[in-house]
Amino acid sequence: MAKHQTQTGKGRQLWQLFYSMLYISAFTFGGGFVIVTLMKKKFVDGFGWLTEAEMLDMTAIAQSSPGAIAVNAAILVGWRVAGFWGMVCAVVGTILPPMVILSVISVFYQLFAANRYVALVLGGMQAGVAAVIFDVVCNLGQTVIKGGAVLDICLMVVAFVASFFFKVNVIVIILAAALIGVIRALLARRKGASA
């Protein structure tokens, strides 16, 4: 009986994961960081399946990995929440809405491209997307600041300045930050071994 309840609980969790990603993906416009914000609200704040630190780490990994950030984040969240089948459910839920929508748009592309009202709707959506991305930046920045690590805060500020003011390529910034993280981990390991 307990095994059946566990399987039912696991099936329910997989369904919630699939449905949540399907819903988020279907109603998210503006790219990966927007979907990451909604994933944080659902899986950290809503279900409590992840901590803020885990979501921040997953966002960093998803952003620095090749491919779409939304799919990368779905892979990581799905795997962390429910293993292999969780990953499958999250990815399928994430890619279904864009595939269906883009298939429809591609069939009627000329009508959409020339439609003045569609252009106005997309313009309005851009303002909303900018606000959501700003919310992500504020939330993730607060998490780094709350962590209190001086190196992390300095790295965040330097990365922002390098990107915003000096137009340094984002890939260079990510690789430099990753290198600093590796060096810090190696130094911590060496310090731990000598203690």
C-alpha positions as CSV (number, residue, x, y, z in Angstrom):
1,M,0.0,0.0,0.0
2,A,2.8,2.4,1.0
3,K,4.6,1.6,-2.3
4,H,1.5,2.4,-4.3
5,Q,1.1,5.7,-2.4
6,T,4.8,6.5,-3.1
7,Q,4.3,5.8,-6.8
8,T,1.1,7.9,-6.8
9,G,3.0,10.7,-5.1
10,K,5.8,10.4,-7.7
11,G,3.4,10.4,-10.6
12,R,1.6,13.4,-9.1
13,Q,4.9,15.3,-8.8
14,L,5.9,14.4,-12.4
15,W,2.5,15.7,-13.6
16,Q,2.9,18.9,-11.5
17,L,6.4,19.4,-13.0
18,F,5.1,18.8,-16.6
19,Y,2.0,20.9,-16.2
20,S,3.9,23.8,-14.5
21,M,6.6,23.9,-17.2
22,L,3.9,23.7,-19.9
23,Y,1.9,26.5,-18.4
24,I,5.0,28.7,-17.8
25,S,6.4,28.1,-21.3
26,A,3.0,28.7,-22.9
27,F,2.5,32.1,-21.2
28,T,6.1,33.3,-21.1
29,F,7.3,35.8,-23.7
30,G,10.8,37.3,-23.9
31,G,13.4,34.6,-23.5
32,G,15.1,32.5,-21.0
33,F,15.5,34.8,-18.0
34,V,11.7,35.4,-18.0
35,I,11.0,31.7,-17.8
36,V,13.7,31.3,-15.1
37,T,11.9,34.0,-13.0
38,L,8.6,32.1,-13.2
39,M,10.4,28.8,-12.5
40,K,11.8,30.4,-9.3
41,K,8.4,31.6,-8.3
42,K,6.8,28.2,-8.9
43,F,9.5,25.7,-7.7
44,V,11.2,27.8,-5.0
45,D,8.4,30.0,-3.6
46,G,5.4,27.8,-4.6
47,F,6.2,24.2,-4.2
48,G,9.4,24.6,-2.1
49,W,11.2,21.9,-4.2
50,L,14.3,24.0,-4.6
51,T,16.1,26.6,-2.5
52,E,17.0,30.1,-3.8
53,A,20.7,29.1,-3.8
54,E,19.9,26.0,-5.9
55,M,17.9,28.0,-8.4
56,L,20.7,30.6,-8.6
57,D,23.2,27.9,-9.3
58,M,21.0,26.3,-11.9
59,T,20.5,29.6,-13.6
60,A,24.2,30.1,-13.8
61,I,24.8,26.7,-15.2
62,A,21.9,27.0,-17.7
63,Q,23.1,30.4,-18.9
64,S,26.7,29.2,-19.3
65,S,25.8,26.0,-21.1
66,P,25.2,25.9,-24.9
67,G,21.6,25.9,-26.0
68,A,18.4,27.7,-24.9
69,I,18.5,28.8,-21.3
70,A,14.8,27.8,-20.8
71,V,15.5,24.2,-21.9
72,N,18.8,24.0,-19.9
73,A,17.0,25.2,-16.8
74,A,14.2,22.7,-17.3
75,I,16.7,19.9,-17.6
76,L,18.4,20.9,-14.3
77,V,15.2,21.6,-12.4
78,G,13.6,18.4,-13.6
79,W,16.6,16.3,-12.8
80,R,16.9,17.9,-9.3
81,V,13.3,17.5,-8.5
82,A,12.5,14.0,-9.9
83,G,15.5,12.5,-11.6
84,F,15.5,11.3,-15.2
85,W,11.7,11.2,-15.6
86,G,11.4,14.6,-14.0
87,M,13.9,16.0,-16.6
88,V,11.9,14.4,-19.4
89,C,8.6,15.9,-18.1
90,A,10.1,19.3,-17.6
91,V,11.8,19.4,-21.0
92,V,8.7,18.2,-22.9
93,G,6.5,20.7,-21.0
94,T,9.0,23.4,-21.9
95,I,9.3,22.7,-25.6
96,L,5.7,21.9,-26.5
97,P,4.2,25.4,-26.5
98,P,7.0,27.1,-28.6
99,M,6.9,24.2,-31.1
100,V,3.1,24.5,-31.5
101,I,3.1,28.3,-31.6
102,L,6.1,28.5,-34.0
103,S,4.5,25.9,-36.3
104,V,1.3,27.9,-36.6
105,I,3.2,31.2,-37.1
106,S,5.4,29.7,-39.8
107,V,2.4,28.6,-41.7
108,F,0.9,32.1,-41.5
109,Y,4.1,34.1,-41.4
110,Q,3.2,36.6,-44.1
111,L,0.0,37.5,-42.4
112,F,1.7,38.0,-39.0
113,A,4.7,39.9,-40.4
114,A,2.4,42.4,-42.2
115,N,-0.2,42.8,-39.4
116,R,0.1,46.2,-37.7
117,Y,-1.8,45.0,-34.6
118,V,0.5,42.1,-34.1
119,A,3.4,44.6,-34.2
120,L,1.7,46.7,-31.6
121,V,1.1,43.7,-29.3
122,L,4.7,42.6,-29.6
123,G,5.8,46.2,-28.8
124,G,3.7,46.2,-25.6
125,M,5.0,42.7,-24.6
126,Q,8.6,44.0,-24.9
127,A,8.0,46.5,-22.1
128,G,6.5,43.7,-19.9
129,V,9.5,41.5,-20.7
130,A,11.9,44.2,-19.7
131,A,10.2,44.5,-16.3
132,V,10.3,40.8,-15.7
133,I,14.0,40.6,-16.6
134,F,14.7,43.5,-14.2
135,D,12.9,41.6,-11.5
136,V,15.1,38.6,-12.1
137,V,18.2,40.7,-11.9
138,C,17.1,42.3,-8.6
139,N,16.2,38.9,-7.0
140,L,19.4,37.1,-8.1
141,G,21.5,40.1,-7.1
142,Q,19.8,40.2,-3.6
143,T,20.6,36.5,-3.2
144,V,24.3,37.2,-4.0
145,I,24.4,40.2,-1.6
146,K,22.6,38.2,1.2
147,G,25.2,35.5,0.8
148,G,27.7,38.1,2.1
149,A,30.8,36.8,0.2
150,V,32.8,39.8,-0.7
151,L,34.4,38.1,-3.7
152,D,30.9,37.2,-5.1
153,I,29.6,40.7,-4.7
154,C,32.8,42.2,-6.3
155,L,32.6,39.7,-9.1
156,M,28.9,40.6,-9.7
157,V,29.7,44.4,-9.8
158,V,32.8,43.9,-12.1
159,A,30.8,41.7,-14.4
160,F,28.0,44.2,-14.7
161,V,30.5,47.1,-15.3
162,A,32.4,45.0,-17.9
163,S,29.2,44.1,-19.8
164,F,27.2,47.4,-19.5
165,F,29.9,50.0,-19.8
166,F,32.7,48.3,-21.7
167,K,30.6,46.0,-23.8
168,V,32.8,42.9,-23.0
169,N,31.4,39.8,-24.6
170,V,29.2,37.8,-22.2
171,I,31.0,34.6,-22.9
172,V,34.3,36.2,-21.8
173,I,32.6,37.3,-18.6
174,I,31.1,33.9,-17.9
175,L,34.4,32.1,-18.6
176,A,36.3,34.5,-16.3
177,A,33.8,34.1,-13.5
178,A,34.0,30.3,-13.9
179,L,37.8,30.4,-13.8
180,I,37.7,32.5,-10.6
181,G,35.2,30.0,-9.1
182,V,37.5,27.1,-10.0
183,I,40.5,28.8,-8.5
184,R,38.6,29.6,-5.4
185,A,37.5,25.9,-5.1
186,L,41.0,24.7,-5.5
187,L,42.3,27.1,-2.9
188,A,39.6,26.0,-0.5
189,R,40.4,22.4,-1.1
190,R,44.2,23.0,-0.6
191,K,43.4,25.0,2.6
192,G,41.2,22.2,3.9
193,A,43.8,19.5,3.1
194,S,46.5,21.4,5.0
195,A,44.3,22.0,8.1
